[in-house]
Amino acid sequence: MFHRLAPYYDDLVGSKDYRSESRALESLARRLLRSRGRRWLDVGCGTGRHLSFLRRHFTVTGVDASREMLRVARGRLPGTRLVLGDMRSFRLGSTFDVVSCLFSAIGHLRSERDVAAAFANFARHLAPGGVAIVEPWIDPEEFRAGYVHLLTHRSPSVTVARMASSSRRGRRSTVRYHYLIGRTGHGVEHFEEVALGLLLPRGRLLELLADAGLTARFLSRGLASGRGLLLGLKAPA
Ligand SMILES: C[S@@+](CC[C@H](N)C(=O)[O-])C[C@H]1O[C@@H](n2cnc3c(N)ncnc32)[C@H](O)[C@@H]1O
């Protein structure tokens, strides 16, 4: 996933307000933090949009499983530590005051075991008194199987259209994305991507965060996705 989309990802999510989201995340972190440092790790950082704002007040690091998304992030954030890695298993050998995982990057994991491994890994990379902030995938109650969603973007050089259709089998969600990318002078390219995800109720996600040794809370007023935020606080030293 995201490999072919990476060069157009920023165009496609063009209307998402990363600046105000980052501001909200920062003030949330400042309220919750019991550690003194200013180190922020964004897992599933994608093209580095949140990091580009968070780096004004924090020393930022990013991890992502997609080489192509990281390539875009590196162009945006020269000099920033950006690491290719899987959220279940990366090891940075350092700790952070904030570990975030945003825009439902966690929703790409396919089993409870994988989610538990990712949460344990977030906890491992948190300093005492630090906080994990996770924007979950859609709640099972709210997932609309059969729904068709259209997103478009147009600029003088590129036109992007994404049509998505969703289906569900038990706790497993599938979203099929069809992309049309038109570039002036290059015609129109079409490709598809399939996102497989796991629909876990908030209560279960909170249990898994607690199993990772964090004090777990849910904030229903989260970011633009409307999916709320899971918070995991690590005990101070
Ligand atoms: C919807 S994008 C969100 C990117 C970014 N957080 C944002 O807000 O724009 C999901 C990102 O999660 C990454 N991702 C998916 N599975 C991952 C995994 N197991 N480990 C690390 N990153 C992963 C993808 O490569 C992609 O960049």
The ligand as an SDF file (V2000), in Angstrom:
LIG
                    3D

 27 29  0  0  0  0  0  0  0  0999 V2000
   -2.9650    6.9130    6.0010 C   0  0  0  0  0  0  0  0  0  0  0  0
   -1.2140    6.9990    5.9620 S   0  0  0  0  0  0  0  0  0  0  0  0
   -0.9790    8.1890    7.2480 C   0  0  0  0  0  0  0  0  0  0  0  0
    0.3330    8.9040    7.1120 C   0  0  0  0  0  0  0  0  0  0  0  0
    0.5300   10.0710    8.0970 C   0  0  0  0  0  0  0  0  0  0  0  0
    0.4620    9.6280    9.4720 N   0  0  0  0  0  0  0  0  0  0  0  0
   -0.4790   11.1650    7.8510 C   0  0  0  0  0  0  0  0  0  0  0  0
   -1.1790   11.5580    8.7980 O   0  0  0  0  0  0  0  0  0  0  0  0
   -0.5480   11.6870    6.7130 O   0  0  0  0  0  0  0  0  0  0  0  0
   -0.7250    5.4850    6.7850 C   0  0  0  0  0  0  0  0  0  0  0  0
    0.7950    5.3140    6.8540 C   0  0  0  0  0  0  0  0  0  0  0  0
    1.0750    4.1850    7.6900 O   0  0  0  0  0  0  0  0  0  0  0  0
    2.1520    3.4710    7.1170 C   0  0  0  0  0  0  0  0  0  0  0  0
    2.0960    2.0940    7.6240 N   0  0  0  0  0  0  0  0  0  0  0  0
    1.1700    1.1420    7.3370 C   0  0  0  0  0  0  0  0  0  0  0  0
    1.4600    0.0070    7.9940 N   0  0  0  0  0  0  0  0  0  0  0  0
    2.5980    0.2510    8.7210 C   0  0  0  0  0  0  0  0  0  0  0  0
    3.3910   -0.5310    9.6020 C   0  0  0  0  0  0  0  0  0  0  0  0
    3.0740   -1.7980    9.8810 N   0  0  0  0  0  0  0  0  0  0  0  0
    4.4590    0.0420   10.1740 N   0  0  0  0  0  0  0  0  0  0  0  0
    4.7950    1.3420    9.9010 C   0  0  0  0  0  0  0  0  0  0  0  0
    4.0830    2.1240    9.0650 N   0  0  0  0  0  0  0  0  0  0  0  0
    2.9940    1.5900    8.4820 C   0  0  0  0  0  0  0  0  0  0  0  0
    1.9320    3.5940    5.6150 C   0  0  0  0  0  0  0  0  0  0  0  0
    3.1110    3.3220    4.8740 O   0  0  0  0  0  0  0  0  0  0  0  0
    1.4480    5.0250    5.4950 C   0  0  0  0  0  0  0  0  0  0  0  0
    2.5150    5.9140    5.2850 O   0  0  0  0  0  0  0  0  0  0  0  0
  1  2  1  0
  2  3  1  0
  2 10  1  0
  3  4  1  0
  4  5  1  0
  5  6  1  0
  5  7  1  0
  7  8  2  0
  7  9  1  0
 10 11  1  0
 11 12  1  0
 11 26  1  0
 12 13  1  0
 13 14  1  0
 13 24  1  0
 14 15  1  0
 14 23  1  0
 15 16  2  0
 16 17  1  0
 17 18  1  0
 17 23  2  0
 18 19  1  0
 18 20  2  0
 20 21  1  0
 21 22  2  0
 22 23  1  0
 24 25  1  0
 24 26  1  0
 26 27  1  0
M  CHG  2   2   1   9  -1
M  END
$$$$
